Every structure is written in structure tokens, then in C-alpha cells.
Amino acid sequence: MALKFQKNPIFTPIKKTKTGMTKVNLIDNGPLVVVGEHTITHPDGSQEVKPSRASYCRCEKSANMPFCDGAHKG
């Protein structure tokens, strides 16, 4: 499955991609948002499938790594 990268300074929620492709949105001063089914491989080798959308922390302030919890705002 190919990834499509798109820098989007203003986040617009997307429920499903029309093409069935996975999209990656980089939010200015915010998370990396992946829209579409994707698999996460954790450092311990365990995997989980995210069926639709997930926001990933880029600031390393999240208490719920690797996911964004909004800690970058404060």
C-alpha cells in the first residue's frame, strides 16, 4: 500500500479516503495524522492495526506515545 504525503497547515477531518489510499497529513506545530488503514509496529515488535485514522505525536510531550494527546498545545 503506497503512502501519500500532504502538508496541511489547517487540519480538516477526513473520515475515509475516496481512493482507498492511506494519506499522511503533517499539521504545523502538531501531530502527524494518518488517514486510512495502517499497521503500527511498536519497539517491542508487537503490531496493531488502525482501521481508519490516528494522530501521532511529533513533539515527544504526549503521555500516550506514540499517539498525540494535545500536549504540544500547552
N, C-alpha and C positions, 0 to 999 in steps of 0.2 A: 504494500500500500504506500503510495507516494504521499509526501507531506507538502502542503502549500504554505509558505511563509508570507505573512502580511503584517506590516507595521501599521497599527491603527491607534492613533493618539486618543480617540474618543471611542470608548467601548460601546458597541451596540450588541445586545444579547442576540445570540443566534441559537435557535432550537435544533435545527437539522440542516446539514448542508444539502443543497439541491443536487449536487453532482455525486454525492456519496463519498467524496474525498474528505480526508481529515485536514482541518485548517489549524494553523498556529497563528495566534494574534499576539503581538508584543504591545503591551499597554505602557505608555510613557509613565515612568516612575511607578510602575505597578507590576502585576503578575504576567506570566506567560499563560495565555488561555488557549487550551486545545479543545477544538470542537470536532466531534466525530469519534467513533470507536478507536481506542488505542490501548496498548498494554504497557504497564509500568513495571520495570524490573528494579526492585529495591536492592540496596547494597548487599543484603544477606542472600540474594538470589531468588527470593520469593517474588511472585508476579501477581498482579491484579489487573483485571480488565475494567476500563472505564467505558461504559457504553455510549455516553453522549458528550459530556463536557466536564472539564476540570480546569481549575486555576492553580498554577504552580508558582511558588514563591521564588523571587529573584533577589530579594533584599536580605535573606537569611535571618529575618526577625520573627518569622512565624513560629508559633508554639506547636503547630501541626504540620511540620515539614514532612514531605516536600510540598504540601498544599498551602496556598495563600490563605491567611486568616484576617487580612486587612491591617496587619501590624505596621506596614510601610507608611500608613497614613498618619501615624501618631508618633 
